[in-house]
């Protein structure tokens, strides 16, 4: 499952450089995550790096419209790298 950034985002930019897949970019209202590039850091760590860097609670959540298994996320990571 890819992650998504909610309207709680304060656009501080802390998440963008932490993403190993370059899936985060500045959107119109706040930062956004490209679901095609997001692996929830599967393959790159134990937890999503963007969530760990985010200073607000609830700004980065699982995207229910992009459900993927751990195996699918790992395969996506390997394709990207």
C-alpha positions as CSV (number, residue, x, y, z in Angstrom):
1,X,0.0,0.0,0.0
2,X,1.4,3.4,-0.9
3,X,1.3,6.3,1.5
4,X,-0.4,9.6,1.0
5,X,0.0,13.0,2.5
6,X,-3.2,14.6,4.0
7,X,-4.4,18.1,4.3
8,X,-2.7,18.1,7.8
9,X,0.6,18.7,6.0
10,X,2.3,22.0,6.9
11,X,4.5,21.9,3.8
12,X,7.7,21.9,5.9
13,X,9.5,19.7,3.3
14,X,11.1,17.4,5.9
15,X,9.7,14.3,4.1
16,X,10.9,15.0,0.6
17,X,14.7,14.4,1.0
18,X,14.1,11.3,3.2
19,X,12.3,9.3,0.4
20,X,14.7,6.7,-1.1
21,X,12.4,6.4,-4.2
22,X,12.0,10.1,-4.9
23,X,8.2,9.7,-4.6
24,X,7.5,13.0,-2.8
25,X,7.2,16.3,-4.4
26,X,5.6,19.7,-3.7
27,X,2.0,19.8,-4.8
28,X,-0.4,22.8,-5.2
29,X,-1.6,22.8,-1.6
30,X,0.9,20.6,0.2
31,X,3.5,17.8,-0.6
32,X,2.2,14.7,-2.4
33,X,3.4,11.1,-2.8
34,X,3.5,9.4,-6.2
35,X,1.9,6.0,-5.5
36,X,3.8,4.5,-8.5
37,X,7.1,5.2,-6.7
38,X,6.1,4.7,-3.0
39,X,7.1,1.4,-1.5
40,X,6.6,2.5,2.2
41,X,10.3,2.1,2.3
42,X,10.1,-1.7,1.9
43,X,13.5,-2.6,0.6
44,X,15.1,0.6,2.1
45,X,14.3,0.3,5.8
46,X,12.1,-1.0,8.6
47,X,9.6,1.9,8.6
48,X,8.6,4.7,6.2
49,X,11.3,7.4,6.4
50,X,8.9,10.2,5.5
51,X,6.6,9.3,8.4
52,X,9.6,9.3,10.8
53,X,10.7,12.7,9.5
54,X,7.3,14.3,9.6
55,X,6.8,16.7,12.5
56,X,3.0,16.4,12.5
57,X,0.8,13.5,13.5
58,X,-1.6,12.2,10.8
59,X,-0.1,14.0,7.8
60,X,1.2,10.8,6.2
61,X,-1.1,7.8,6.1
62,X,-1.7,4.6,4.2
63,X,-3.5,5.3,0.9
64,X,-6.5,2.9,0.8
65,X,-6.8,3.4,-3.0
66,X,-3.3,1.8,-3.5
67,X,-3.3,-1.5,-1.6
68,X,-0.2,-3.6,-2.2
69,X,1.4,-6.6,-0.5
70,X,4.9,-6.6,1.0
71,X,6.0,-8.7,-1.9
72,X,4.6,-6.2,-4.4
73,X,6.2,-3.3,-2.6
74,X,9.6,-5.1,-2.6
75,X,9.3,-5.9,-6.3
76,X,8.5,-2.2,-7.0
77,X,11.5,-1.1,-4.9
78,X,13.7,-3.5,-6.9
79,X,12.4,-2.2,-10.2
80,X,13.1,1.4,-9.1
81,X,16.6,0.6,-8.0
